[in-house]
Amino acid sequence: MKGIQFLVAFVVLALASSFSSASDPSPLQDFCVAIDDYKSGVFVNGKFCKDPKHATADDFFYSGLNIPQNTSNPVGSTVTPVNVDQIPGLNTLGISLARIDYEPYGQNPPHTHPRASEILFVQEGTLYVGFVTSNLDNKLFTKVLNKGDVFVFPIGLIHFQFNIGKTNAVAFAGLSSQNPGVITIANAVFGSDPPINPDFLARAFQLDQKVVKSLQAKFWWDNN
C-alpha cells in the first residue's frame, strides 16, 4: 500500500513540476526590475533585481514601436522585439511584445519560440500564416489574415508569416515570456557555428552533400 501511495505522490509531483515549468515563473513580489550590476541586486530567473525603492517609471517604459522598420533584407521583414532587454520591468512578468514589418512578399521564415506561445495581430496588410504540429502528424494549420485579424501559434511549434499582398504589412505579436527566444530553422541548421557535419545533414534531409555544403555556404539573414 505504501508503495502505491509513493508512486501516486511521485506522479503528482512530476505533473506539478511539468506544469510549473511550462511558462515563466510567477513573481513573488510586485516587480523585479532587471539590472546588470550583480553587486546591487539579487539574481532572479536570469536577471539581477534592482532594489524596488530605486525603481522608476522608465523601468517599465518603451517608445518607438510606431516607427516602421527597414525591410530591405533577404527575407523582406524586420522584427522589433520589446522584451526584458528593452523593458527591464518585464523581468519575471512572463510577457513580451514584438512588431513585425513586412515588405510586399516579405516573410518571417519558419521559426520557433522555445519559451513562449504567440498571439499575432495584423494592423495592416494581408498575411498568410501557419504552424506545423509535432511528430507524428506534422499537420499544417494555415490562415490568410487581413487587417484586424488575430492568430495564435502554440509554444515551441514551427510557424511562419508571409506577406501575400502588394503593399507593406505590419503585425504585432504578444508572447507568453519575458524572453521567448527565437530559433529560425534554416539559420540554425545550415548556418550554425561551427557548421554541422554535412554528411549527417545530407542523410538527415535526404539531400546530396553538395546541396548541403551549398546551403551552409550561404549567408543566413537574422531578421530579429
TILUM-529876 format. One line per field, with one value per residue: residue in one letter; x, y, z of N, C-alpha, C in turn. Coordinates in steps of 0.001 Angstrom, whole numbers. Atoms other than C-alpha are relative to their C-alpha. Layout:
<nodes>
residuo: a|...
n_xx: X|...
n_yy: Y|...
n_zz: Z|...
ca_xx: X|...
ca_yy: Y|...
ca_zz: Z|...
c_xx: X|...
c_yy: Y|...
c_zz: Z|...
</nodes>
This chain:
<nodes>
residuo: m|k|g|i|q|f|l|v|a|f|v|v|l|a|l|a|s|s|f|s|s|a|s|d|p|s|p|l|q|d|f|c|v|a|i|d|d|y|k|s|g|v|f|v|n|g|k|f|c|k|d|p|k|h|a|t|a|d|d|f|f|y|s|g|l|n|i|p|q|n|t|s|n|p|v|g|s|t|v|t|p|v|n|v|d|q|i|p|g|l|n|t|l|g|i|s|l|a|r|i|d|y|e|p|y|g|q|n|p|p|h|t|h|p|r|a|s|e|i|l|f|v|q|e|g|t|l|y|v|g|f|v|t|s|n|l|d|n|k|l|f|t|k|v|l|n|k|g|d|v|f|v|f|p|i|g|l|i|h|f|q|f|n|i|g|k|t|n|a|v|a|f|a|g|l|s|s|q|n|p|g|v|i|t|i|a|n|a|v|f|g|s|d|p|p|i|n|p|d|f|l|a|r|a|f|q|l|d|q|k|v|v|k|s|l|q|a|k|f|w|w|d|n|n
n_xx: 827|-883|-621|967|101|-1227|69|983|-608|-1057|650|581|-1103|-552|932|-64|-1261|94|878|-659|-1062|578|-76|-869|452|806|-784|374|-1|673|-823|-1428|-637|-1285|-1212|-1176|-992|297|-284|1094|1300|142|149|1302|416|-836|-302|-104|1110|-258|722|1272|43|-692|704|662|951|-747|-310|1158|393|-723|586|-493|553|809|-893|-255|-1394|-543|178|-829|-918|329|1308|1034|726|-812|690|-435|449|105|-33|-651|-1193|422|743|-470|1114|670|-616|884|1420|473|580|-801|696|-865|575|-597|243|-210|159|818|-515|-974|412|-673|-238|362|-770|709|-329|-84|528|1222|1048|56|1262|-371|1044|-369|434|126|-438|573|-1037|249|-726|285|-922|-17|6|-1158|111|-179|960|-542|1150|-153|1158|-282|1104|-300|432|133|-59|880|87|-899|-302|-821|-997|-301|-1388|-983|277|-518|1040|-515|915|-382|810|424|559|-866|-416|-636|869|-491|692|-523|75|-151|-622|211|-1278|-784|-1120|497|-997|437|-866|361|-372|-1073|-1205|-576|-469|-1028|-874|-569|-1425|-485|1016|320|-618|848|389|1181|1136|393|847|1164|947|62|-509|-1372|-922|-340|1080|-180|-1141|414|864|-826|-862|806|140|1371|366|789|875|393
n_yy: -1208|-1160|-134|-654|-1400|-668|-144|-1056|-1272|-294|-434|-1328|-966|-121|-817|-1371|-562|-271|-1148|-1211|-381|-220|-1413|-693|107|-1095|-841|36|-1388|-847|-46|302|-716|621|-816|780|-82|1028|-498|-846|664|1429|719|660|443|-484|-1417|-547|-912|-1295|-295|-636|-1403|-802|145|-1188|280|340|1434|712|-816|106|-883|149|1148|-528|-377|1081|409|293|1413|311|1083|1193|609|-1006|-328|-356|142|-909|601|-771|983|-470|-767|-1366|-509|768|314|1231|1138|875|-227|1057|-489|-899|-497|-227|-546|598|-730|834|-621|882|1365|288|1101|327|1406|1000|-140|373|-688|1123|-294|-812|-13|-1312|-436|-966|-924|-686|-1403|-407|968|1350|989|1437|467|1386|744|1439|736|861|1387|634|-527|-1089|-619|-1421|-875|-1272|-956|-1305|-1027|-1375|-1027|240|1422|500|1428|471|1042|680|-32|940|555|-754|-839|-938|-986|-378|-1101|344|-1192|-827|-1149|364|523|-176|825|-52|1314|121|1285|355|83|-1233|245|1196|643|338|898|21|1379|89|-609|874|1264|-176|-1136|142|-287|459|696|1403|905|96|1394|224|-758|578|1174|-412|-692|754|-898|216|-729|-1258|-942|-391|-901|-1263|-683|-443|-1095|-1205|-895|123|-1292|-4|-1173|-412
n_zz: 0|-63|1311|891|-422|442|1449|280|-387|978|1241|-240|-50|1347|769|-505|474|1436|189|-472|920|1322|302|-943|-1392|-531|-913|-1411|-443|993|1206|-176|1103|307|84|370|-1068|-986|-1340|-460|5|-223|1255|111|1319|1092|-146|-1342|-294|-620|-1230|384|-419|1008|1283|539|1081|1212|-27|538|1154|1275|1008|1358|707|1102|1098|973|78|1322|351|1170|-352|792|-300|192|-1227|-1167|-1275|-1056|-1258|-1240|-1070|-1223|349|310|-1162|-1153|-892|418|-675|-803|278|890|1253|828|1182|1161|1227|1197|1247|1188|1306|835|159|-1043|-869|-1252|339|-1011|-1228|-1223|-1243|-933|-1330|12|1011|648|594|1030|433|1240|13|1400|995|86|-295|-14|-1179|-340|-859|223|-1257|-228|474|1289|975|813|665|263|-186|657|102|580|-940|473|-1037|-1142|-335|-1037|110|-1110|251|-1266|-458|502|1324|1145|604|1002|582|1362|512|1355|622|831|-802|-1259|-1058|-1368|-994|-1358|-642|-1438|-312|-1404|-705|14|912|690|849|1350|759|1410|320|999|-560|-1024|578|1029|-308|-1350|-136|1312|790|-267|975|1196|217|-838|529|1286|-258|-778|870|1242|1021|444|-860|655|-302|-1393|-88|621|-966|-1116|457|147|-1146|-499|-587|-1231|69|-1351
ca_xx: 0|2830|4430|1252|979|4597|4002|894|2761|5659|3338|1535|4842|6108|2965|3153|6768|5965|3111|5243|7948|5525|5856|7854|7741|5153|6679|6653|6719|5198|8084|11749|13365|16331|19811|23261|25200|25314|26627|23385|20736|19532|19735|16212|15400|18344|18479|19519|16821|17084|16138|12392|12979|15144|12678|11293|8560|11222|11959|8514|8541|9496|8948|9173|7094|5088|8125|8259|11477|13712|12767|15378|16973|16966|13757|11901|10916|12220|11212|11404|11335|10179|11269|13165|16227|14256|11999|13791|10496|9286|11600|9532|6253|6072|5093|6715|5825|7169|6450|6969|7297|6983|7673|5477|6037|8331|8287|9076|10765|9841|10950|10040|9906|11193|9766|6515|3208|2441|-690|-398|-2491|-2435|-2529|-2021|-1838|-2619|-577|-548|380|627|2188|3048|2241|4860|5588|3989|1216|3169|-217|-179|-2651|-2820|-4934|-4979|-5157|-6362|-6321|-7759|-7381|-5686|-3954|-2276|925|1301|4517|7512|5860|7379|5425|5746|4194|4211|3001|977|-196|1246|1728|3683|2225|2556|1733|2161|2879|2285|4389|3997|7574|9772|12433|10736|13829|13706|15158|14993|15070|17220|19643|20119|20527|22596|24127|25372|28828|30738|28837|27049|28733|27446|27463|24964|22758|22779|21344|19024|17429|17898|19909|23061|26068|26880|23479|24099|27510|25979|23353|25968|27991|25082|24702|21622|19935|18623|15568|15247
ca_yy: 0|2392|1633|2686|5876|6694|6120|8342|11071|10819|11148|14148|15879|15154|16627|19669|20172|19944|22431|24888|24837|25368|29155|31824|31516|33579|36573|36604|40387|43334|43579|42752|45379|43790|45239|44132|45050|41935|43991|45943|43246|39676|37137|36028|33956|35039|38654|40623|42682|46357|47471|48291|51570|52707|51737|54480|54718|54499|50913|49970|52117|51768|54205|53855|50812|53046|53585|51462|49487|48929|45653|45775|42434|38896|37835|41121|41548|43005|42074|44728|42945|44507|42027|42195|43548|46604|46989|45900|45960|42959|40729|37899|39169|36461|38628|40478|42100|42430|44455|42785|44838|43090|44442|43110|39335|39559|36719|35856|32489|29246|29552|28580|30295|27734|29546|31137|30898|33779|35714|37745|40811|42227|46012|46497|44232|40609|37755|34038|32410|28919|26425|22719|20275|17959|14388|12117|14111|17166|18713|22164|24821|27902|31019|34198|37160|40630|43895|43358|39563|37561|34156|32046|29969|27340|27241|25603|24806|25834|28748|31457|34553|35621|38958|37931|41479|44094|46654|46713|44838|45351|42933|42928|39778|39150|36376|34500|35015|37933|36352|33986|33290|32507|29644|30301|26784|27264|29565|27100|24017|25375|28477|27067|27982|25735|24006|20720|17777|17870|14054|13978|16710|15091|11896|13625|15749|13188|15658|15439|16501|19180|20756|20761|22374|24979|25797|26002|28434|30900|33942|33316|36595|37150|39412|39684
ca_zz: 0|882|-2465|-4290|-2216|-3001|-6716|-6718|-4852|-7307|-10319|-8801|-8061|-11577|-13112|-10877|-11863|-15581|-15260|-13314|-15990|-18880|-18654|-16859|-13050|-11206|-9403|-5612|-5438|-7284|-9735|-10230|-12448|-14216|-13786|-14930|-11775|-9602|-6662|-6472|-6645|-6284|-9117|-10213|-13321|-15426|-14247|-11200|-9486|-8709|-5221|-5609|-3796|-6714|-9496|-11747|-14367|-17078|-15966|-17328|-20481|-24160|-27019|-30788|-31686|-34029|-36270|-39479|-39815|-42841|-44556|-47321|-46496|-47970|-46172|-46556|-42919|-39680|-36145|-33428|-30056|-26810|-24173|-20894|-22698|-23804|-20725|-17541|-15648|-17669|-15637|-14013|-15547|-18223|-21200|-24102|-27401|-30927|-34037|-37423|-40608|-43992|-47447|-50288|-50446|-47439|-44940|-41365|-42100|-40299|-36677|-33126|-29750|-27252|-24227|-25401|-27175|-29542|-30461|-33677|-34556|-38105|-38138|-41878|-44914|-45715|-44258|-44983|-41668|-40280|-37897|-38010|-35217|-33732|-34841|-35838|-37504|-38736|-39530|-41096|-39890|-42127|-42458|-44530|-42161|-43024|-41101|-37619|-37645|-34889|-34948|-32252|-32514|-29750|-27745|-29381|-32727|-36064|-37537|-40192|-41773|-45430|-46795|-49830|-50526|-52855|-50066|-46834|-43878|-40127|-37318|-33548|-31549|-27856|-26317|-23036|-21838|-20853|-23096|-25581|-27664|-31364|-33416|-37158|-38594|-41717|-39889|-37039|-39239|-42129|-40535|-37226|-35952|-36334|-39168|-38546|-40282|-43909|-44105|-41261|-42738|-46173|-44753|-42284|-45026|-47797|-49852|-51909|-49867|-52466|-51838|-48094|-48496|-50815|-48197|-45463|-47556|-47776|-45545|-43399|-42516|-38994|-39166|-35377
c_xx: 866|678|-901|-122|1213|-33|-953|589|1063|-588|-563|1097|606|-886|58|1256|-77|-883|723|1078|-518|17|907|-533|-831|844|-538|50|-631|763|1444|736|1409|1132|1174|1031|-338|249|-1186|-1329|87|-284|-1323|-279|798|389|181|-1106|488|-767|-1296|-88|638|-657|-653|-957|707|386|-1106|-473|875|-714|565|-584|-924|827|217|1489|400|-106|809|1079|-457|-1357|-1144|-824|991|-860|605|-499|-117|-108|767|1271|-324|-741|408|-1117|-784|549|-979|-1486|-567|-670|1036|-776|991|-810|697|-419|341|-105|-893|718|1157|-537|751|217|-399|937|-820|403|23|-652|-1333|-981|-84|-1411|311|-1212|476|-556|-238|444|-708|1129|-546|854|-317|983|-177|57|1223|-235|-1041|-869|612|-1113|204|-1330|346|-1250|506|-596|-33|32|-1027|-105|1081|198|961|940|352|1500|842|-215|564|-1146|641|-1077|550|-952|-365|-624|1025|455|688|-1037|672|-816|671|-228|163|522|-25|1307|676|1154|-306|1051|-564|1052|-509|576|1180|1303|698|618|1166|970|634|1498|569|-1083|-227|616|-915|-414|-1281|-1226|-493|-919|-1279|-1073|-148|364|1389|924|409|-1059|138|1140|-317|-864|813|887|-764|83|-1460|-366|-849|-860|-465|1000
c_yy: 1266|226|716|1470|798|267|1114|1368|422|535|1398|1064|222|871|1448|686|358|1196|1288|467|308|1456|661|-109|1200|829|-104|1393|827|48|-269|615|-541|1024|-913|-70|-979|485|763|-721|-1478|-681|-757|-330|636|1455|350|1024|1281|104|726|1479|914|-102|1311|-406|-408|-1472|-830|602|-303|885|-323|-1154|420|287|-1180|-298|-320|-1503|-398|-1013|-1265|-624|999|290|371|-111|976|-551|1023|-1024|563|782|1448|656|-816|-421|-1226|-1233|-653|168|-953|456|821|293|116|640|-679|815|-910|871|-912|-1315|-320|-1079|21|-1513|-965|60|-503|950|-1067|247|735|-400|1420|268|1185|819|754|1414|495|-1140|-1339|-1019|-1415|-559|-1469|-569|-1486|-703|-916|-1385|-731|624|1015|692|1500|728|1347|864|1251|1055|1361|964|-281|-1445|-397|-1497|-388|-1102|-658|-50|-1096|-526|905|785|1051|1017|444|1087|-285|1186|779|1271|-489|-500|213|-885|192|-1352|136|-1388|-250|-250|1351|-95|-1260|-754|-274|-894|-13|-1284|-89|558|-940|-1257|211|1150|-75|266|-784|-780|-1435|-855|-178|-1430|-323|699|-572|-1196|396|637|-673|885|-447|859|1340|1067|516|994|1358|813|533|1185|1317|861|-29|1221|-203|1251|458|1018
c_zz: 0|-1345|-981|350|-457|-1505|-387|316|-997|-1298|145|4|-1387|-874|431|-490|-1468|-271|388|-956|-1397|-406|1014|1420|426|963|1426|610|-1106|-1315|362|-1181|-235|-50|-319|1120|1115|1428|589|77|278|-1321|-13|-1461|-1140|80|1464|194|663|1317|-377|364|-1043|-1385|-401|-1110|-1280|-60|-640|-1324|-1206|-1012|-1370|-778|-1142|-1244|-949|-113|-1448|-284|-1231|384|-722|283|-99|1226|1090|1250|1000|1334|1114|1122|1192|-298|-335|1172|1222|943|-400|718|979|-318|-1047|-1277|-766|-1278|-1143|-1112|-1165|-1215|-1173|-1246|-839|-288|957|929|1315|-68|1120|1212|1176|1118|1095|1351|-10|-1086|-547|-511|-912|-427|-1234|24|-1423|-897|75|155|-142|1130|260|992|-268|1349|83|-591|856|-1091|-956|-801|-122|189|-620|-61|-705|926|-667|1184|1103|424|1004|-197|1116|-466|1334|291|-649|-1407|-1104|-633|-899|-346|-1356|-486|-1452|-726|-797|710|1272|1004|1348|926|1349|657|1503|309|1507|743|-54|-983|-798|-797|-1383|-653|-1428|-598|-973|548|974|-616|-951|288|1366|-14|1181|-752|482|-1114|-1216|-333|768|-574|-1320|201|731|-872|-1354|-1194|-438|866|-600|275|1427|135|-623|955|1170|-372|-137|1263|436|818|1248|14|1374|571
</nodes>
